[in-house]
Amino acid sequence: MVTNLLLLADSHVPTRARRLPDAVLDAVDRADVVVHAGDWTDLATLTMLESRASRLYGVWGNNDGPELRARLPEVARFEVEGVTLAAVHETGPARGREERMDSEFPDADVLVFGHSHIPWDTVSPAGMRLLNPGSPTDRRRQSVCTMMRAVVDGDRIEVELVPVSR
């Protein structure tokens, strides 16, 4: 079976944007699973995604207050088509990230993270795929805002970085 995932992080609504861009909402509606790696900043965005997504996994980030932290875990672990995924907001500095995450998430096949707003797609020494979808609302030092689409097909994962127009 093929499962379509949408990977998001650092939406920062309403501080960086009044709402999620239409392209993100359309992608939520088409995805089988939505993963949000923190820094929602408002409860309304979580509630809206919970109502739209077929399946939603999310974590809180450093900019998320007590309401979001009460509703979301710091780390989420779940399985999609036999692939073990984890999500967390912060992973620390880029240097040595893969080795640190191998140690922190030894059972994960894929780790989705955020915080930097910088897209990231690498494989750790232990074979774990590390994915940061960037931000759909705050490009920071990037040329465009981004999100990621991933397709899980058996033990294969295809990932696409998708530019988002605001």
Phi, psi and omega per residue, in radians:
M1 nan 2.509 3.132
V2 -1.785 2.305 3.126
T3 -2.144 2.261 3.131
N4 -1.688 2.187 3.125
L5 -1.960 2.554 2.961
L6 -2.016 2.197 -3.131
L7 -1.912 2.200 -3.133
L8 -2.292 2.751 2.991
A9 -2.814 2.795 2.969
D10 0.924 0.898 3.117
S11 -1.298 -0.546 3.018
H12 0.848 0.776 3.077
V13 -1.599 2.291 0.102
P14 -1.779 0.286 -3.074
T15 -1.292 -0.647 -3.136
R16 -1.773 -0.395 3.092
A17 -2.685 2.627 3.134
R18 -1.181 -0.537 3.129
R19 -2.773 2.963 3.077
L20 -1.186 2.462 3.123
P21 -1.063 2.680 -3.136
D22 -0.985 -0.665 3.138
A23 -1.054 -0.622 3.112
V24 -1.214 -0.795 -3.138
L25 -1.095 -0.700 3.077
D26 -1.088 -0.725 3.125
A27 -1.153 -0.638 3.075
V28 -1.053 -0.795 -3.110
D29 -1.111 -0.536 -3.111
R30 -1.535 -0.325 -3.036
A31 -1.385 2.578 3.007
D32 -1.411 -0.573 -3.121
V33 -2.431 2.327 3.044
V34 -1.992 2.316 3.093
V35 -2.111 2.221 3.101
H36 -2.116 2.093 -3.045
A37 -1.652 0.684 2.928
G38 1.575 2.974 -2.984
D39 1.105 0.992 3.010
W40 -1.283 -0.817 -3.088
T41 1.254 -0.260 2.993
D42 -2.434 2.567 -3.111
L43 -1.189 -0.530 -3.109
A44 -1.065 -0.637 3.129
T45 -1.176 -0.734 3.077
L46 -1.055 -0.842 -3.116
T47 -1.061 -0.750 3.135
M48 -1.116 -0.782 3.137
L49 -1.178 -0.628 3.073
E50 -1.044 -0.645 -3.110
S51 -1.354 -0.434 -3.073
R52 -1.696 -0.601 -3.021
A53 -1.357 2.463 3.036
S54 -1.094 -0.810 3.028
R55 -2.467 2.347 -3.124
L56 -2.244 2.287 2.997
Y57 -2.155 2.274 -3.133
G58 -2.543 2.832 3.085
V59 -2.348 2.842 3.073
W60 -1.555 2.704 3.108
G61 -2.071 3.134 -3.051
N62 -1.139 -0.374 3.112
N63 -1.671 0.091 -3.117
D64 -1.642 2.268 -3.073
G65 -1.440 -2.990 -3.035
P66 -1.050 -0.593 -3.137
E67 -1.120 -0.773 3.127
L68 -1.244 -0.683 3.131
R69 -1.147 -0.473 3.090
A70 -1.279 -0.460 -3.074
R71 -1.715 -0.347 -3.025
L72 -2.170 2.611 3.056
P73 -1.428 2.870 3.008
E74 -1.287 -0.603 3.119
V75 -2.290 2.341 3.041
A76 -1.998 2.438 3.083
R77 -2.274 2.338 -3.090
F78 -2.790 2.972 -3.096
E79 -2.188 2.437 3.066
V80 -2.295 2.011 3.098
E81 0.926 0.688 3.125
G82 1.434 -0.038 3.088
V83 -1.666 2.219 3.140
T84 -1.556 2.130 3.139
L85 -2.029 2.685 3.003
A86 -2.375 2.666 3.066
A87 -2.337 2.473 3.109
V88 -2.679 2.702 -3.129
H89 -1.400 -0.979 -3.020
E90 -1.873 2.441 3.083
T91 -2.168 0.073 -3.139
G92 1.456 -2.913 -3.073
P93 -1.066 2.664 3.126
A94 -1.074 -0.694 -3.123
R95 -1.145 2.123 3.118
G96 1.424 0.124 -3.076
R97 -1.015 -0.831 -3.060
E98 -1.041 -0.783 -3.130
E99 -1.164 -0.740 3.119
R100 -1.076 -0.743 -3.097
M101 -1.246 -0.560 3.004
D102 -0.998 -0.723 -3.129
S103 -1.234 -0.713 -3.090
E104 -1.382 -0.500 -3.080
F105 -2.265 1.084 -3.019
P106 -1.141 -0.371 -3.101
D107 -1.721 -0.024 -3.081
A108 -1.514 2.432 2.992
D109 -1.512 -0.574 -3.110
V110 -2.398 2.378 3.032
L111 -2.101 2.162 3.073
V112 -1.808 2.268 -3.113
F113 -2.478 3.013 -3.111
G114 -2.429 -2.385 3.047
H115 1.463 -0.855 -3.018
S116 -1.439 -0.331 -3.013
H117 1.172 0.186 -3.116
I118 -1.890 2.054 3.125
P119 -0.987 2.517 -3.071
W120 -2.568 2.366 3.087
D121 -2.618 1.731 3.123
T122 -2.392 2.996 3.072
V123 -2.124 2.300 -3.115
S124 -1.334 2.924 3.093
P125 -0.997 -0.526 -3.138
A126 -1.493 -0.053 3.095
G127 1.717 0.097 3.110
M128 -1.349 2.378 3.077
R129 -1.528 2.204 3.111
L130 -1.880 2.167 -3.047
L131 -2.266 2.197 2.984
N132 -2.105 2.048 -3.089
P133 -1.370 0.024 -3.049
G134 1.326 -2.591 -3.136
S135 -2.314 2.368 3.107
P136 -1.423 -0.065 -3.060
T137 -2.253 -0.298 -3.056
D138 -2.445 1.725 -3.023
R139 -1.303 -0.229 -3.102
R140 0.788 -1.992 -3.102
R141 -1.614 0.208 -3.137
Q142 -1.667 2.812 -3.135
S143 -1.318 -0.454 3.133
V144 -2.514 2.811 2.971
C145 -1.296 2.702 -3.053
T146 -2.546 2.845 2.930
M147 -2.540 3.014 3.103
M148 -2.193 2.516 2.942
R149 -1.941 2.471 3.087
A150 -2.358 2.538 3.086
V151 -2.102 2.164 3.060
V152 -1.764 2.097 -3.133
D153 -2.341 1.679 -3.033
G154 1.176 -2.233 3.122
D155 -1.662 0.149 3.137
R156 -1.720 2.431 3.075
I157 -2.229 2.084 3.063
E158 -1.835 2.300 -3.064
V159 -2.149 2.413 3.111
E160 -2.275 2.222 3.018
L161 -1.462 2.209 -3.027
V162 -2.028 2.125 3.055
P163 -1.186 2.536 -3.131
V164 -2.138 2.156 3.055
S165 -1.484 2.432 3.105
R166 -1.812 nan nan
